[in-house]
């Protein structure tokens, strides 16, 4: 293969640049790592601060089956509540703190 003067000068220039960069290889590597960590931190921040859309929130609610309570059962409970003081107190307590057992 024929070697021209241009290719030797280009090789020499690249060798000089490579030798100059060898002194800064640690700094270049640290900047590379800093860039990767910065990108990861930015990506984590964007993913954790993402809010669901209204459609995504309402989609699971559409699949919930609500069992209807018959009106006669509601009237029966109200009659029982009116007749018994202890049941009346129990209903009031349940209304104040519904998650207490």
Biopython code that builds the backbone (N, CA, C, O; Angstrom):
import numpy as np
from Bio.PDB.StructureBuilder import StructureBuilder

atoms = [
    (1, "UNK", "N", (0.840, -1.167, 0.000)),
    (1, "UNK", "CA", (0.000, 0.000, 0.000)),
    (1, "UNK", "C", (0.888, 1.234, 0.000)),
    (1, "UNK", "O", (1.934, 1.279, 0.647)),
    (2, "UNK", "N", (0.457, 2.184, -0.711)),
    (2, "UNK", "CA", (1.234, 3.389, -0.885)),
    (2, "UNK", "C", (0.939, 4.360, 0.251)),
    (2, "UNK", "O", (-0.223, 4.673, 0.512)),
    (3, "UNK", "N", (1.959, 4.830, 0.913)),
    (3, "UNK", "CA", (1.799, 5.768, 2.016)),
    (3, "UNK", "C", (2.142, 7.151, 1.494)),
    (3, "UNK", "O", (3.213, 7.376, 0.930)),
    (4, "UNK", "N", (1.212, 8.067, 1.694)),
    (4, "UNK", "CA", (1.439, 9.426, 1.216)),
    (4, "UNK", "C", (1.862, 10.305, 2.382)),
    (4, "UNK", "O", (1.798, 9.898, 3.542)),
    (5, "UNK", "N", (2.277, 11.465, 2.068)),
    (5, "UNK", "CA", (2.728, 12.408, 3.085)),
    (5, "UNK", "C", (1.549, 12.874, 3.940)),
    (5, "UNK", "O", (1.701, 13.141, 5.132)),
    (6, "UNK", "N", (0.364, 12.968, 3.311)),
    (6, "UNK", "CA", (-0.819, 13.405, 4.059)),
    (6, "UNK", "C", (-1.204, 12.398, 5.137)),
    (6, "UNK", "O", (-1.589, 12.788, 6.240)),
    (7, "UNK", "N", (-1.105, 11.123, 4.830)),
    (7, "UNK", "CA", (-1.508, 10.108, 5.809)),
    (7, "UNK", "C", (-0.517, 10.038, 6.962)),
    (7, "UNK", "O", (-0.916, 9.777, 8.097)),
    (8, "UNK", "N", (0.770, 10.266, 6.696)),
    (8, "UNK", "CA", (1.747, 10.244, 7.794)),
    (8, "UNK", "C", (1.570, 11.449, 8.689)),
    (8, "UNK", "O", (1.695, 11.335, 9.908)),
    (9, "UNK", "N", (1.283, 12.598, 8.113)),
    (9, "UNK", "CA", (1.077, 13.772, 8.959)),
    (9, "UNK", "C", (-0.214, 13.627, 9.755)),
    (9, "UNK", "O", (-0.293, 14.082, 10.896)),
    (10, "UNK", "N", (-1.225, 13.000, 9.163)),
    (10, "UNK", "CA", (-2.482, 12.785, 9.885)),
    (10, "UNK", "C", (-2.238, 11.818, 11.033)),
    (10, "UNK", "O", (-2.738, 12.037, 12.136)),
    (11, "UNK", "N", (-1.484, 10.761, 10.797)),
    (11, "UNK", "CA", (-1.174, 9.813, 11.855)),
    (11, "UNK", "C", (-0.371, 10.485, 12.967)),
    (11, "UNK", "O", (-0.602, 10.230, 14.149)),
    (12, "UNK", "N", (0.552, 11.326, 12.590)),
    (12, "UNK", "CA", (1.364, 12.029, 13.587)),
    (12, "UNK", "C", (0.501, 12.977, 14.413)),
    (12, "UNK", "O", (0.672, 13.085, 15.627)),
    (13, "UNK", "N", (-0.419, 13.654, 13.753)),
    (13, "UNK", "CA", (-1.301, 14.573, 14.472)),
    (13, "UNK", "C", (-2.209, 13.801, 15.437)),
    (13, "UNK", "O", (-2.419, 14.225, 16.573)),
    (14, "UNK", "N", (-2.742, 12.667, 14.974)),
    (14, "UNK", "CA", (-3.586, 11.853, 15.846)),
    (14, "UNK", "C", (-2.785, 11.291, 17.019)),
    (14, "UNK", "O", (-3.302, 11.190, 18.131)),
    (15, "UNK", "N", (-1.546, 10.930, 16.779)),
    (15, "UNK", "CA", (-0.688, 10.419, 17.855)),
    (15, "UNK", "C", (-0.444, 11.509, 18.892)),
    (15, "UNK", "O", (-0.458, 11.234, 20.092)),
    (16, "UNK", "N", (-0.219, 12.747, 18.440)),
    (16, "UNK", "CA", (-0.022, 13.862, 19.370)),
    (16, "UNK", "C", (-1.274, 14.133, 20.198)),
    (16, "UNK", "O", (-1.200, 14.367, 21.405)),
    (17, "UNK", "N", (-2.438, 14.097, 19.519)),
    (17, "UNK", "CA", (-3.707, 14.316, 20.226)),
    (17, "UNK", "C", (-3.927, 13.194, 21.244)),
    (17, "UNK", "O", (-4.336, 13.454, 22.375)),
    (18, "UNK", "N", (-3.661, 11.961, 20.850)),
    (18, "UNK", "CA", (-3.807, 10.814, 21.752)),
    (18, "UNK", "C", (-2.888, 10.930, 22.948)),
    (18, "UNK", "O", (-3.289, 10.615, 24.068)),
    (19, "UNK", "N", (-1.668, 11.374, 22.731)),
    (19, "UNK", "CA", (-0.716, 11.538, 23.831)),
    (19, "UNK", "C", (-1.174, 12.665, 24.762)),
    (19, "UNK", "O", (-1.014, 12.576, 25.979)),
    (20, "UNK", "N", (-1.737, 13.710, 24.186)),
    (20, "UNK", "CA", (-2.238, 14.803, 25.018)),
    (20, "UNK", "C", (-3.457, 14.394, 25.824)),
    (20, "UNK", "O", (-3.615, 14.817, 26.969)),
    (21, "UNK", "N", (-4.326, 13.572, 25.235)),
    (21, "UNK", "CA", (-5.523, 13.112, 25.947)),
    (21, "UNK", "C", (-5.192, 12.096, 27.027)),
    (21, "UNK", "O", (-5.954, 11.934, 27.980)),
    (22, "UNK", "N", (-4.054, 11.404, 26.887)),
    (22, "UNK", "CA", (-3.675, 10.414, 27.874)),
    (22, "UNK", "C", (-3.467, 11.059, 29.248)),
    (22, "UNK", "O", (-3.671, 10.402, 30.269)),
    (23, "UNK", "N", (-3.077, 12.297, 29.287)),
    (23, "UNK", "CA", (-2.891, 13.002, 30.555)),
    (23, "UNK", "C", (-4.234, 13.299, 31.218)),
    (23, "UNK", "O", (-4.320, 13.396, 32.442)),
    (24, "UNK", "N", (-5.252, 13.437, 30.426)),
    (24, "UNK", "CA", (-6.578, 13.805, 30.944)),
    (24, "UNK", "C", (-7.570, 12.640, 30.953)),
    (24, "UNK", "O", (-8.775, 12.854, 31.084)),
    (25, "UNK", "N", (-7.073, 11.416, 30.815)),
    (25, "UNK", "CA", (-7.973, 10.273, 30.722)),
    (25, "UNK", "C", (-8.802, 10.103, 31.988)),
    (25, "UNK", "O", (-9.961, 9.699, 31.899)),
    (26, "UNK", "N", (-8.256, 10.393, 33.148)),
    (26, "UNK", "CA", (-9.004, 10.260, 34.406)),
    (26, "UNK", "C", (-10.115, 11.302, 34.455)),
    (26, "UNK", "O", (-11.236, 10.995, 34.862)),
    (27, "UNK", "N", (-9.817, 12.522, 34.047)),
    (27, "UNK", "CA", (-10.818, 13.584, 34.055)),
    (27, "UNK", "C", (-11.928, 13.263, 33.052)),
    (27, "UNK", "O", (-13.107, 13.458, 33.350)),
    (28, "UNK", "N", (-11.568, 12.785, 31.897)),
    (28, "UNK", "CA", (-12.555, 12.428, 30.882)),
    (28, "UNK", "C", (-13.445, 11.287, 31.388)),
    (28, "UNK", "O", (-14.660, 11.310, 31.193)),
    (29, "UNK", "N", (-12.836, 10.297, 32.032)),
    (29, "UNK", "CA", (-13.602, 9.182, 32.569)),
    (29, "UNK", "C", (-14.563, 9.652, 33.665)),
    (29, "UNK", "O", (-15.716, 9.223, 33.699)),
    (30, "UNK", "N", (-14.099, 10.524, 34.554)),
    (30, "UNK", "CA", (-14.961, 11.043, 35.617)),
    (30, "UNK", "C", (-16.109, 11.883, 35.045)),
    (30, "UNK", "O", (-17.232, 11.809, 35.542)),
    (31, "UNK", "N", (-15.839, 12.674, 34.014)),
    (31, "UNK", "CA", (-16.903, 13.427, 33.361)),
    (31, "UNK", "C", (-17.915, 12.500, 32.700)),
    (31, "UNK", "O", (-19.114, 12.781, 32.708)),
    (32, "UNK", "N", (-17.446, 11.412, 32.136)),
    (32, "UNK", "CA", (-18.337, 10.417, 31.541)),
    (32, "UNK", "C", (-19.240, 9.797, 32.612)),
    (32, "UNK", "O", (-20.451, 9.683, 32.420)),
    (33, "UNK", "N", (-18.642, 9.399, 33.741)),
    (33, "UNK", "CA", (-19.440, 8.840, 34.838)),
    (33, "UNK", "C", (-20.422, 9.868, 35.394)),
    (33, "UNK", "O", (-21.565, 9.527, 35.697)),
    (34, "UNK", "N", (-19.998, 11.101, 35.529)),
    (34, "UNK", "CA", (-20.877, 12.159, 36.010)),
    (34, "UNK", "C", (-22.056, 12.356, 35.057)),
    (34, "UNK", "O", (-23.181, 12.580, 35.502)),
    (35, "UNK", "N", (-21.807, 12.274, 33.766)),
    (35, "UNK", "CA", (-22.884, 12.384, 32.790)),
    (35, "UNK", "C", (-23.879, 11.240, 32.911)),
    (35, "UNK", "O", (-25.088, 11.457, 32.827)),
    (36, "UNK", "N", (-23.381, 10.026, 33.106)),
    (36, "UNK", "CA", (-24.271, 8.875, 33.260)),
    (36, "UNK", "C", (-25.099, 9.017, 34.530)),
    (36, "UNK", "O", (-26.312, 8.810, 34.497)),
    (37, "UNK", "N", (-24.466, 9.369, 35.654)),
    (37, "UNK", "CA", (-25.207, 9.527, 36.905)),
    (37, "UNK", "C", (-26.206, 10.677, 36.822)),
    (37, "UNK", "O", (-27.303, 10.587, 37.373)),
    (38, "UNK", "N", (-25.840, 11.735, 36.151)),
    (38, "UNK", "CA", (-26.765, 12.853, 35.976)),
    (38, "UNK", "C", (-27.982, 12.445, 35.164)),
    (38, "UNK", "O", (-29.111, 12.806, 35.496)),
    (39, "UNK", "N", (-27.749, 11.691, 34.099)),
    (39, "UNK", "CA", (-28.867, 11.218, 33.278)),
    (39, "UNK", "C", (-29.775, 10.294, 34.084)),
    (39, "UNK", "O", (-30.998, 10.408, 34.003)),
    (40, "UNK", "N", (-29.197, 9.385, 34.858)),
    (40, "UNK", "CA", (-30.001, 8.467, 35.664)),
    (40, "UNK", "C", (-30.807, 9.215, 36.720)),
    (40, "UNK", "O", (-31.974, 8.896, 36.949)),
    (41, "UNK", "N", (-30.196, 10.204, 37.363)),
    (41, "UNK", "CA", (-30.919, 10.985, 38.373)),
    (41, "UNK", "C", (-32.070, 11.753, 37.735)),
    (41, "UNK", "O", (-33.165, 11.814, 38.295)),
    (42, "UNK", "N", (-31.830, 12.333, 36.581)),
    (42, "UNK", "CA", (-32.898, 13.054, 35.872)),
    (42, "UNK", "C", (-34.025, 12.106, 35.482)),
    (42, "UNK", "O", (-35.200, 12.448, 35.616)),
    (43, "UNK", "N", (-33.674, 10.926, 35.003)),
    (43, "UNK", "CA", (-34.692, 9.952, 34.571)),
    (43, "UNK", "C", (-35.519, 9.458, 35.761)),
    (43, "UNK", "O", (-36.739, 9.326, 35.658)),
    (44, "UNK", "N", (-34.860, 9.188, 36.882)),
    (44, "UNK", "CA", (-35.582, 8.750, 38.081)),
    (44, "UNK", "C", (-36.522, 9.855, 38.544)),
    (44, "UNK", "O", (-37.662, 9.579, 38.918)),
    (45, "UNK", "N", (-36.063, 11.092, 38.525)),
    (45, "UNK", "CA", (-36.905, 12.206, 38.941)),
    (45, "UNK", "C", (-38.137, 12.334, 38.050)),
    (45, "UNK", "O", (-39.242, 12.544, 38.551)),
    (46, "UNK", "N", (-37.960, 12.211, 36.745)),
    (46, "UNK", "CA", (-39.110, 12.344, 35.846)),
    (46, "UNK", "C", (-40.088, 11.187, 36.018)),
    (46, "UNK", "O", (-41.298, 11.386, 35.916)),
    (47, "UNK", "N", (-39.588, 9.992, 36.275)),
    (47, "UNK", "CA", (-40.483, 8.848, 36.444)),
    (47, "UNK", "C", (-41.216, 8.883, 37.781)),
    (47, "UNK", "O", (-42.369, 8.458, 37.858)),
    (48, "UNK", "N", (-40.572, 9.380, 38.831)),
    (48, "UNK", "CA", (-41.238, 9.420, 40.137)),
    (48, "UNK", "C", (-42.224, 10.569, 40.246)),
    (48, "UNK", "O", (-43.147, 10.503, 41.058)),
    (49, "UNK", "N", (-42.061, 11.595, 39.473)),
    (49, "UNK", "CA", (-42.972, 12.731, 39.562)),
    (49, "UNK", "C", (-44.100, 12.653, 38.534)),
    (49, "UNK", "O", (-44.889, 13.591, 38.419)),
    (50, "UNK", "N", (-44.188, 11.566, 37.796)),
    (50, "UNK", "CA", (-45.242, 11.417, 36.788)),
    (50, "UNK", "C", (-46.576, 11.148, 37.475)),
    (50, "UNK", "O", (-46.660, 10.311, 38.374)),
    (51, "UNK", "N", (-47.596, 11.844, 37.059)),
    (51, "UNK", "CA", (-48.946, 11.692, 37.597)),
    (51, "UNK", "C", (-49.804, 10.928, 36.586)),
    (51, "UNK", "O", (-49.667, 11.139, 35.381)),
    (52, "UNK", "N", (-50.682, 10.051, 37.058)),
    (52, "UNK", "CA", (-51.545, 9.339, 36.117)),
    (52, "UNK", "C", (-52.611, 10.272, 35.544)),
    (52, "UNK", "O", (-53.005, 11.253, 36.175)),
    (53, "UNK", "N", (-53.057, 9.949, 34.357)),
    (53, "UNK", "CA", (-54.110, 10.750, 33.730)),
    (53, "UNK", "C", (-55.456, 10.384, 34.352)),
    (53, "UNK", "O", (-55.571, 9.396, 35.077)),
    (54, "UNK", "N", (-56.458, 11.186, 34.061)),
    (54, "UNK", "CA", (-57.798, 10.939, 34.600)),
    (54, "UNK", "C", (-58.359, 9.615, 34.080)),
    (54, "UNK", "O", (-59.066, 8.913, 34.802)),
    (55, "UNK", "N", (-58.047, 9.275, 32.833)),
    (55, "UNK", "CA", (-58.520, 8.008, 32.270)),
    (55, "UNK", "C", (-57.878, 6.810, 32.977)),
    (55, "UNK", "O", (-58.540, 5.800, 33.221)),
    (56, "UNK", "N", (-56.593, 6.927, 33.303)),
    (56, "UNK", "CA", (-55.917, 5.837, 34.001)),
    (56, "UNK", "C", (-56.461, 5.655, 35.413)),
    (56, "UNK", "O", (-56.491, 4.534, 35.923)),
    (57, "UNK", "N", (-56.887, 6.733, 36.046)),
    (57, "UNK", "CA", (-57.451, 6.641, 37.386)),
    (57, "UNK", "C", (-58.860, 6.054, 37.347)),
    (57, "UNK", "O", (-59.213, 5.238, 38.198)),
    (58, "UNK", "N", (-59.660, 6.460, 36.374)),
    (58, "UNK", "CA", (-61.046, 6.026, 36.331)),
    (58, "UNK", "C", (-61.230, 4.628, 35.719)),
    (58, "UNK", "O", (-62.282, 4.016, 35.908)),
    (59, "UNK", "N", (-60.247, 4.120, 35.003)),
    (59, "UNK", "CA", (-60.381, 2.804, 34.360)),
    (59, "UNK", "C", (-60.611, 1.678, 35.373)),
    (59, "UNK", "O", (-61.501, 0.860, 35.141)),
    (60, "UNK", "N", (-59.868, 1.582, 36.477)),
    (60, "UNK", "CA", (-60.149, 0.496, 37.427)),
    (60, "UNK", "C", (-61.498, 0.656, 38.121)),
    (60, "UNK", "O", (-62.099, -0.336, 38.532)),
    (61, "UNK", "N", (-61.972, 1.868, 38.254)),
    (61, "UNK", "CA", (-63.253, 2.079, 38.925)),
    (61, "UNK", "C", (-64.423, 1.577, 38.082)),
    (61, "UNK", "O", (-65.482, 1.264, 38.625)),
    (62, "UNK", "N", (-64.250, 1.499, 36.789)),
    (62, "UNK", "CA", (-65.319, 1.027, 35.909)),
    (62, "UNK", "C", (-65.544, -0.474, 36.054)),
    (62, "UNK", "O", (-66.631, -0.967, 35.753)),
    (63, "UNK", "N", (-64.533, -1.199, 36.509)),
    (63, "UNK", "CA", (-64.644, -2.647, 36.631)),
    (63, "UNK", "C", (-65.173, -3.092, 37.988)),
    (63, "UNK", "O", (-65.392, -4.285, 38.195)),
    (64, "UNK", "N", (-65.382, -2.166, 38.914)),
    (64, "UNK", "CA", (-65.864, -2.505, 40.250)),
    (64, "UNK", "C", (-67.365, -2.750, 40.194)),
    (64, "UNK", "O", (-68.121, -1.930, 39.672)),
    (65, "UNK", "N", (-67.786, -3.878, 40.736)),
    (65, "UNK", "CA", (-69.203, -4.205, 40.793)),
    (65, "UNK", "C", (-69.748, -3.799, 42.161)),
    (65, "UNK", "O", (-69.313, -4.321, 43.188)),
    (66, "UNK", "N", (-70.676, -2.891, 42.169)),
    (66, "UNK", "CA", (-71.294, -2.432, 43.402)),
    (66, "UNK", "C", (-72.612, -3.175, 43.584)),
    (66, "UNK", "O", (-73.484, -3.149, 42.716)),
    (67, "UNK", "N", (-72.736, -3.838, 44.730)),
    (67, "UNK", "CA", (-73.965, -4.575, 45.013)),
    (67, "UNK", "C", (-74.997, -3.602, 45.565)),
    (67, "UNK", "O", (-74.747, -2.946, 46.576)),
    (68, "UNK", "N", (-76.137, -3.501, 44.925)),
    (68, "UNK", "CA", (-77.152, -2.564, 45.417)),
    (68, "UNK", "C", (-77.820, -3.097, 46.690)),
    (68, "UNK", "O", (-78.028, -4.301, 46.839)),
    (69, "UNK", "N", (-78.150, -2.184, 47.597)),
    (69, "UNK", "CA", (-78.851, -2.533, 48.825)),
    (69, "UNK", "C", (-80.328, -2.228, 48.611)),
    (69, "UNK", "O", (-80.704, -1.145, 48.164)),
    (70, "UNK", "N", (-81.143, -3.210, 48.943)),
    (70, "UNK", "CA", (-82.583, -3.036, 48.728)),
    (70, "UNK", "C", (-83.138, -2.018, 49.721)),
    (70, "UNK", "O", (-82.683, -1.925, 50.861)),
    (71, "UNK", "N", (-84.103, -1.279, 49.274)),
    (71, "UNK", "CA", (-84.725, -0.243, 50.098)),
    (71, "UNK", "C", (-85.406, -0.847, 51.334)),
    (71, "UNK", "O", (-85.408, -0.233, 52.400)),
    (72, "UNK", "N", (-85.973, -2.028, 51.195)),
    (72, "UNK", "CA", (-86.640, -2.647, 52.345)),
    (72, "UNK", "C", (-85.633, -3.043, 53.430)),
    (72, "UNK", "O", (-85.962, -3.018, 54.616)),
    (73, "UNK", "N", (-84.417, -3.407, 53.034)),
    (73, "UNK", "CA", (-83.375, -3.715, 54.023)),
    (73, "UNK", "C", (-82.938, -2.447, 54.755)),
    (73, "UNK", "O", (-82.684, -2.483, 55.959)),
    (74, "UNK", "N", (-82.852, -1.353, 54.050)),
    (74, "UNK", "CA", (-82.497, -0.079, 54.678)),
    (74, "UNK", "C", (-83.560, 0.323, 55.690)),
    (74, "UNK", "O", (-83.231, 0.766, 56.791)),
    (75, "UNK", "N", (-84.820, 0.174, 55.331)),
    (75, "UNK", "CA", (-85.919, 0.518, 56.252)),
    (75, "UNK", "C", (-85.894, -0.384, 57.486)),
    (75, "UNK", "O", (-86.140, 0.081, 58.599)),
    (76, "UNK", "N", (-85.601, -1.660, 57.297)),
    (76, "UNK", "CA", (-85.542, -2.601, 58.416)),
    (76, "UNK", "C", (-84.429, -2.204, 59.389)),
    (76, "UNK", "O", (-84.636, -2.235, 60.602)),
    (77, "UNK", "N", (-83.270, -1.839, 58.885)),
    (77, "UNK", "CA", (-82.157, -1.410, 59.732)),
    (77, "UNK", "C", (-82.509, -0.140, 60.478)),
    (77, "UNK", "O", (-82.193, -0.011, 61.661)),
    (78, "UNK", "N", (-83.154, 0.795, 59.811)),
    (78, "UNK", "CA", (-83.559, 2.037, 60.476)),
    (78, "UNK", "C", (-84.584, 1.771, 61.578)),
    (78, "UNK", "O", (-84.540, 2.413, 62.627)),
    (79, "UNK", "N", (-85.496, 0.841, 61.356)),
    (79, "UNK", "CA", (-86.473, 0.489, 62.396)),
    (79, "UNK", "C", (-85.775, -0.136, 63.600)),
    (79, "UNK", "O", (-86.092, 0.190, 64.744)),
    (80, "UNK", "N", (-84.837, -1.024, 63.344)),
    (80, "UNK", "CA", (-84.102, -1.649, 64.438)),
    (80, "UNK", "C", (-83.286, -0.620, 65.215)),
    (80, "UNK", "O", (-83.182, -0.697, 66.439)),
    (81, "UNK", "N", (-82.723, 0.321, 64.512)),
    (81, "UNK", "CA", (-81.930, 1.377, 65.151)),
    (81, "UNK", "C", (-82.819, 2.234, 66.035)),
    (81, "UNK", "O", (-82.414, 2.592, 67.141)),
    (82, "UNK", "N", (-84.002, 2.568, 65.586)),
    (82, "UNK", "CA", (-84.913, 3.403, 66.367)),
    (82, "UNK", "C", (-85.420, 2.668, 67.604)),
    (82, "UNK", "O", (-85.669, 3.308, 68.626)),
    (83, "UNK", "N", (-85.580, 1.355, 67.547)),
    (83, "UNK", "CA", (-86.138, 0.579, 68.654)),
    (83, "UNK", "C", (-85.134, 0.284, 69.764)),
    (83, "UNK", "O", (-85.539, 0.135, 70.916)),
    (84, "UNK", "N", (-83.871, 0.196, 69.468)),
    (84, "UNK", "CA", (-82.885, -0.220, 70.457)),
    (84, "UNK", "C", (-81.872, 0.900, 70.699)),
    (84, "UNK", "O", (-81.280, 1.442, 69.766)),
    (85, "UNK", "N", (-81.691, 1.229, 71.987)),
    (85, "UNK", "CA", (-80.739, 2.284, 72.357)),
    (85, "UNK", "C", (-79.318, 1.808, 72.135)),
    (85, "UNK", "O", (-78.475, 2.579, 71.679)),
    (86, "UNK", "N", (-79.035, 0.552, 72.450)),
    (86, "UNK", "CA", (-77.669, 0.043, 72.276)),
    (86, "UNK", "C", (-77.282, -0.021, 70.805)),
    (86, "UNK", "O", (-76.135, 0.243, 70.445)),
    (87, "UNK", "N", (-78.245, -0.373, 69.958)),
    (87, "UNK", "CA", (-77.969, -0.381, 68.515)),
    (87, "UNK", "C", (-77.761, 1.043, 68.020)),
    (87, "UNK", "O", (-76.903, 1.291, 67.172)),
    (88, "UNK", "N", (-78.543, 1.975, 68.547)),
    (88, "UNK", "CA", (-78.397, 3.378, 68.185)),
    (88, "UNK", "C", (-76.997, 3.878, 68.555)),
    (88, "UNK", "O", (-76.363, 4.580, 67.767)),
    (89, "UNK", "N", (-76.517, 3.522, 69.739)),
    (89, "UNK", "CA", (-75.175, 3.912, 70.166)),
    (89, "UNK", "C", (-74.118, 3.243, 69.291)),
    (89, "UNK", "O", (-73.099, 3.851, 68.963)),
    (90, "UNK", "N", (-74.364, 2.009, 68.923)),
    (90, "UNK", "CA", (-73.433, 1.280, 68.063)),
    (90, "UNK", "C", (-73.314, 1.937, 66.688)),
    (90, "UNK", "O", (-72.217, 2.058, 66.144)),
    (91, "UNK", "N", (-74.454, 2.362, 66.130)),
    (91, "UNK", "CA", (-74.429, 3.047, 64.833)),
    (91, "UNK", "C", (-73.717, 4.388, 64.935)),
    (91, "UNK", "O", (-72.954, 4.750, 64.039)),
    (92, "UNK", "N", (-73.953, 5.125, 66.004)),
    (92, "UNK", "CA", (-73.276, 6.416, 66.169)),
    (92, "UNK", "C", (-71.771, 6.233, 66.288)),
    (92, "UNK", "O", (-70.992, 6.978, 65.694)),
    (93, "UNK", "N", (-71.371, 5.227, 67.067)),
    (93, "UNK", "CA", (-69.947, 4.959, 67.231)),
    (93, "UNK", "C", (-69.316, 4.533, 65.906)),
    (93, "UNK", "O", (-68.191, 4.928, 65.600)),
    (94, "UNK", "N", (-70.023, 3.744, 65.134)),
    (94, "UNK", "CA", (-69.513, 3.299, 63.831)),
    (94, "UNK", "C", (-69.409, 4.462, 62.855)),
    (94, "UNK", "O", (-68.536, 4.472, 61.987)),
    (95, "UNK", "N", (-70.287, 5.432, 62.992)),
    (95, "UNK", "CA", (-70.208, 6.609, 62.116)),
    (95, "UNK", "C", (-69.020, 7.490, 62.484)),
    (95, "UNK", "O", (-68.418, 8.117, 61.612)),
    (96, "UNK", "N", (-68.684, 7.540, 63.753)),
    (96, "UNK", "CA", (-67.571, 8.377, 64.198)),
    (96, "UNK", "C", (-66.227, 7.747, 63.808)),
    (96, "UNK", "O", (-65.312, 8.447, 63.372)),
    (97, "UNK", "N", (-66.116, 6.425, 63.966)),
    (97, "UNK", "CA", (-64.881, 5.753, 63.643)),
    (97, "UNK", "C", (-65.218, 4.444, 62.929)),
    (97, "UNK", "O", (-65.338, 3.407, 63.581)),
    (98, "UNK", "N", (-65.374, 4.471, 61.605)),
    (98, "UNK", "CA", (-65.846, 3.292, 60.879)),
    (98, "UNK", "C", (-64.821, 2.157, 60.805)),
    (98, "UNK", "O", (-65.187, 1.030, 60.470)),
    (99, "UNK", "N", (-63.546, 2.427, 61.111)),
    (99, "UNK", "CA", (-62.536, 1.395, 60.966)),
    (99, "UNK", "C", (-62.169, 0.739, 62.285)),
    (99, "UNK", "O", (-61.269, -0.099, 62.334)),
    (100, "UNK", "N", (-62.843, 1.105, 63.330)),
    (100, "UNK", "CA", (-62.587, 0.485, 64.633)),
    (100, "UNK", "C", (-63.347, -0.827, 64.724)),
    (100, "UNK", "O", (-64.496, -0.932, 64.294)),
    (101, "UNK", "N", (-62.686, -1.816, 65.289)),
    (101, "UNK", "CA", (-63.350, -3.122, 65.397)),
    (101, "UNK", "C", (-63.959, -3.291, 66.763)),
    (101, "UNK", "O", (-64.561, -4.327, 67.046)),
]
sb = StructureBuilder()
sb.init_structure("model")
sb.init_model(0)
sb.init_chain("A")
sb.init_seg("    ")
for serial, (resi, resn, name, xyz) in enumerate(atoms, 1):
    if name == "N":
        sb.init_residue(resn, " ", resi, " ")
    sb.init_atom(name, np.array(xyz, "f"), 0.0, 1.0, " ", f" {name:<3s}", serial, name[0])
structure = sb.get_structure()
